[in-house]
Amino acid sequence: MAFQPNQPMQGKQFQCPPADPIMTDPERVVRDFYHPQRVQVIHPIQVVNRHHCVPVYEHVYTCSEVDEYCGTHPHPHQGMLRK
């Protein structure tokens, strides 16, 4: 069977070559641990509730599709004047 240029290769899957990895800058992660320590001193306590806004990124992707003409011959209607 001769190879047909407009038909996919039968029996073989196309595989992309391996891509180079992308390295981002390191991120610093701080983990605070608090442990009770008993001290026999009484102090008045004021509780301050602090509220912080923390950005949470929501990644949204858009997709568009474009058809391009890639032949070597001009389009049949290219250059024709319409009356």
Buried (B, 14 or more C-beta within 10 A) or exposed (E): EEEEEEEEEEEEEEEEEEEEEEEEEEEEEEEEEEEEEEEEEEEEEEEEEEEEEEEEEEEEEEEEEEEEEEEEEEEEEEEEEEE
